Amino acid sequence: METAKFYIFYISIALFVTIVVIKHLKNKDDKYRYRFVLILSTLTIVLHLIKPFFFPYNERVFPDILRKITFENICAVSALIYLPIILSKNKYAMDYITTIGLLGGFLAFMYPTEIILGDFDSMPITYKLGLFDFDTIRFYSVHYLIFLIPFILIYFKLHTFSLKRAIVLPISILVILIIIFVNEIILEKLGWLNELHQFYSRNIFYDKDIRNSSFVFGLPTTFKSVGVIVDVFVFKFLKEPNYFPVLWITIPAFVYGPLIYLGFSYFADSSKTKKELNSIFMKKEHRS
């Protein structure tokens, strides 16, 4: 019931804000819309970086808790890179944030693991955050922004897709996962994962079930059943006895990445996507 209350309230707020934002931007020009997403991107960074100053983060060991404002997962990476990517207007990077970035924010908003699983950084919590506690508001706000920013870019065609770039999306996914992996190595070297080592009375690095929300270290046990659609494309030597970090997901990324890109492209502009597909197939027929 508690989880349902969070869902109903924050999803309702998100739907209302989305409608208001769309109406607000509808009669604005692209220059204004672009500045608007830059402001939202800046706010996203701020909401990510202020965590150590508030509960429950400010009750953890400093500076170890700074791990929570690093590139620790896909949403954390999104919060930190949206602004520079939008400023750069790099089409390949924009493709990433308008697909995987948007999906990551949406899924985290719809499936807030710390609330549902009742843990903090893979450790059971002894407190309960209320509906209007600061970190509850911050959590839903930052993940909503991670979704809303690319949604605005797509909705108002500030960024458009091209199927010619679809093959680059899997590479972008792997690059982000490598960043997260390197981030974990740095945190381990700094000793900022010691709290988890001590809690579990062992070294938790490489553990697929701890601090692995982005699946860098393999499929967590809790996702094993639904993850079969990914796992089926993973060679046995890459997952037994343990998953090989990042490398394990290479083939699934190249299988599903272009399909995800195609889906977003169709959603954004179905007629343009159909034309591109027809052009690709016609070229293949011509060559044959």
C-alpha positions in Angstrom: 0.0 0.0 0.0 2.8 2.4 0.8 4.5 1.8 -2.6 1.1 2.2 -4.3 0.7 5.6 -2.6 4.1 6.7 -3.9 3.2 5.5 -7.4 -0.2 7.2 -7.6 1.0 10.5 -6.2 4.2 11.0 -8.2 3.0 9.5 -11.4 0.0 11.8 -11.3 2.3 14.8 -10.6 4.5 13.7 -13.5 1.6 13.4 -16.0 0.3 16.8 -14.9 3.7 18.5 -15.2 4.4 16.9 -18.6 1.1 18.3 -19.9 1.8 21.8 -18.5 5.4 21.8 -20.0 4.2 20.7 -23.4 1.5 23.5 -23.4 4.0 26.0 -22.2 6.5 25.2 -24.9 4.0 24.7 -27.7 4.0 28.3 -28.8 7.7 29.0 -28.1 10.4 28.9 -30.7 13.2 26.3 -30.8 15.7 28.7 -29.3 13.5 29.1 -26.2 12.9 25.3 -26.0 16.6 24.7 -26.2 17.3 27.1 -23.4 14.5 25.4 -21.4 16.1 22.0 -21.6 19.5 23.4 -20.7 18.0 24.8 -17.5 16.4 21.5 -16.7 19.7 19.7 -17.4 21.5 22.1 -15.0 18.8 21.4 -12.4 19.4 17.6 -12.9 23.1 18.0 -12.2 22.4 20.0 -9.0 19.8 17.5 -7.7 22.4 14.7 -8.3 25.3 16.5 -6.6 23.5 17.8 -3.5 22.8 14.3 -2.2 25.6 14.1 0.4 24.2 17.1 2.3 20.8 15.5 3.1 19.4 12.4 4.8 20.1 9.5 4.4 23.4 10.3 2.7 24.6 12.8 5.3 24.5 10.0 8.0 27.0 7.9 6.1 30.8 7.9 6.3 32.4 10.8 4.5 34.1 10.9 2.0 33.0 7.3 1.1 29.4 8.5 0.6 30.6 10.6 -2.3 30.4 7.4 -4.4 26.7 8.3 -4.7 27.4 11.4 -6.8 29.8 9.7 -9.2 29.0 7.8 -12.5 27.7 4.8 -10.5 24.8 3.8 -12.8 23.1 4.7 -16.0 20.8 7.4 -14.4 23.7 8.9 -12.5 25.7 9.1 -15.8 22.6 10.7 -17.5 22.3 13.3 -14.8 25.9 14.3 -15.3 26.2 14.2 -19.1 22.9 15.6 -20.3 24.0 19.2 -20.1 27.4 18.8 -21.9 25.8 16.6 -24.6 23.0 19.0 -25.3 25.4 21.9 -25.5 27.6 19.9 -27.9 24.6 18.9 -30.1 26.5 15.8 -31.1 24.0 13.7 -32.9 25.4 10.3 -31.8 25.5 11.4 -28.2 22.0 12.9 -28.5 20.8 9.6 -29.9 21.9 7.9 -26.7 20.2 10.3 -24.3 17.0 10.3 -26.3 16.8 6.5 -26.2 18.7 4.8 -23.3 18.7 8.0 -21.2 15.0 8.4 -21.5 14.3 4.7 -20.9 16.6 4.7 -17.8 14.8 7.7 -16.3 11.4 6.3 -17.0 12.1 2.8 -15.6 13.8 4.2 -12.5 10.7 6.4 -12.0 8.3 3.5 -12.5 10.4 1.0 -10.5 12.2 2.8 -7.7 14.3 0.0 -6.4 15.3 1.6 -3.0 11.6 2.0 -2.2 10.4 -1.3 -3.5 13.3 -3.4 -2.3 13.8 -1.4 0.9 17.6 -1.0 0.6 20.2 1.7 0.4 23.1 1.0 -2.0 22.3 -2.8 -1.7 22.2 -2.6 2.2 18.9 -3.1 4.1 17.6 0.2 5.5 16.4 0.7 9.1 14.3 3.8 8.3 11.4 4.6 6.0 11.2 7.7 3.8 7.9 9.4 3.7 6.0 10.7 0.7 7.2 14.2 1.3 10.7 13.6 2.7 13.4 15.5 0.9 15.1 12.5 -0.7 11.8 11.0 -1.9 11.0 14.3 -3.7 14.6 14.6 -5.0 14.6 11.0 -6.2 11.4 11.3 -8.2 12.3 14.8 -9.5 15.8 13.9 -10.8 14.6 10.7 -12.5 11.6 12.5 -14.0 13.9 15.1 -15.4 16.1 12.4 -16.9 13.0 11.3 -18.7 11.5 14.7 -19.5 14.5 16.3 -21.1 14.9 13.8 -23.9 11.1 13.6 -24.2 11.0 17.3 -25.0 13.9 17.0 -27.4 11.9 14.3 -29.3 8.4 15.8 -29.0 9.5 19.2 -30.4 11.9 17.6 -32.9 14.9 19.4 -31.4 16.6 16.1 -32.1 15.7 13.8 -35.0 16.7 10.2 -35.6 18.4 8.7 -38.6 18.5 4.9 -39.1 22.0 5.3 -40.6 23.1 6.0 -37.0 21.3 3.1 -35.4 24.4 0.8 -35.4 26.2 3.4 -33.2 23.7 3.1 -30.3 25.1 -0.3 -29.1 28.6 1.2 -29.1 27.3 4.2 -27.0 25.7 1.7 -24.5 29.0 -0.1 -24.1 30.9 3.1 -23.7 28.6 4.2 -20.9 28.9 0.8 -19.2 32.7 1.0 -19.4 32.5 4.4 -17.8 30.5 2.9 -14.9 32.9 0.0 -14.6 35.9 2.3 -14.5 34.1 4.4 -12.0 33.7 1.3 -9.7 37.4 0.5 -10.1 38.3 4.1 -9.0 35.8 3.9 -6.0 37.4 0.6 -5.0 40.9 2.0 -5.2 39.8 5.1 -3.1 38.3 2.8 -0.5 34.8 4.3 -1.0 33.2 0.8 -1.2 34.6 -0.3 2.2 31.2 0.2 3.8 29.7 -2.5 1.6 32.7 -4.8 2.1 32.3 -4.5 5.9 28.5 -4.9 5.8 28.8 -8.2 3.7 32.0 -9.3 5.5 33.7 -9.8 2.1 34.8 -8.0 -1.0 31.7 -7.3 -3.0 33.5 -6.0 -6.1 32.3 -7.9 -9.2 29.2 -9.2 -7.4 26.3 -9.2 -9.8 23.8 -8.7 -7.0 25.4 -5.7 -5.2 25.7 -2.2 -6.7 24.8 -3.5 -10.1 21.6 -1.7 -11.1 23.1 -1.1 -14.6 24.1 -4.7 -15.1 27.7 -4.0 -15.6 28.6 -7.1 -13.7 26.0 -9.4 -15.2 22.3 -10.1 -14.7 21.3 -9.8 -11.0 19.5 -12.9 -9.6 16.3 -10.9 -9.2 16.2 -10.2 -12.9 17.3 -13.7 -14.0 13.8 -14.9 -15.2 12.9 -11.8 -17.2 16.5 -11.3 -18.3 16.5 -14.6 -20.3 15.8 -12.6 -23.5 19.2 -11.0 -22.9 21.1 -14.0 -21.4 20.2 -16.1 -24.4 22.7 -14.1 -26.6 25.5 -14.4 -24.1 28.2 -17.0 -24.7 28.7 -19.5 -21.9 32.3 -18.5 -21.4 31.3 -14.9 -20.7 29.0 -15.8 -17.8 30.3 -18.9 -16.2 31.4 -19.1 -13.5 30.9 -15.3 -13.3 29.9 -12.7 -15.9 32.7 -10.9 -17.5 32.1 -7.1 -16.7 30.6 -5.2 -19.7 31.9 -7.6 -22.3 29.1 -10.1 -21.4 26.5 -7.7 -22.8 28.2 -6.9 -26.2 26.1 -9.2 -28.4 22.8 -8.4 -26.7 23.6 -4.7 -27.1 24.1 -5.1 -30.9 20.9 -7.3 -31.1 18.6 -5.0 -29.2 20.3 -1.6 -29.6 19.3 -1.1 -33.2 15.8 -2.4 -32.5 15.4 0.1 -29.6 16.7 2.9 -31.9 14.2 1.8 -34.6 11.3 1.9 -32.1 12.2 5.4 -30.9 12.7 6.6 -34.5 9.2 5.2 -35.4 7.6 6.8 -32.4 9.2 10.2 -33.1 8.4 10.3 -36.9 6.7 7.2 -38.3 6.5 8.5 -41.9 10.2 9.4 -42.0 11.2 6.1 -40.5 9.1 4.2 -43.1 10.8 6.1 -45.9 14.2 5.3 -44.5 13.3 1.6 -44.2 12.0 1.5 -47.8 15.2 3.2 -49.0 17.3 0.7 -47.2 15.4 -2.3 -48.6 15.3 -0.8 -52.1 19.1 -0.4 -52.0 19.5 -4.1 -50.9 17.2 -5.3 -53.7 19.1 -3.2 -56.2 22.4 -4.7 -55.1 21.1 -8.2 -55.3 
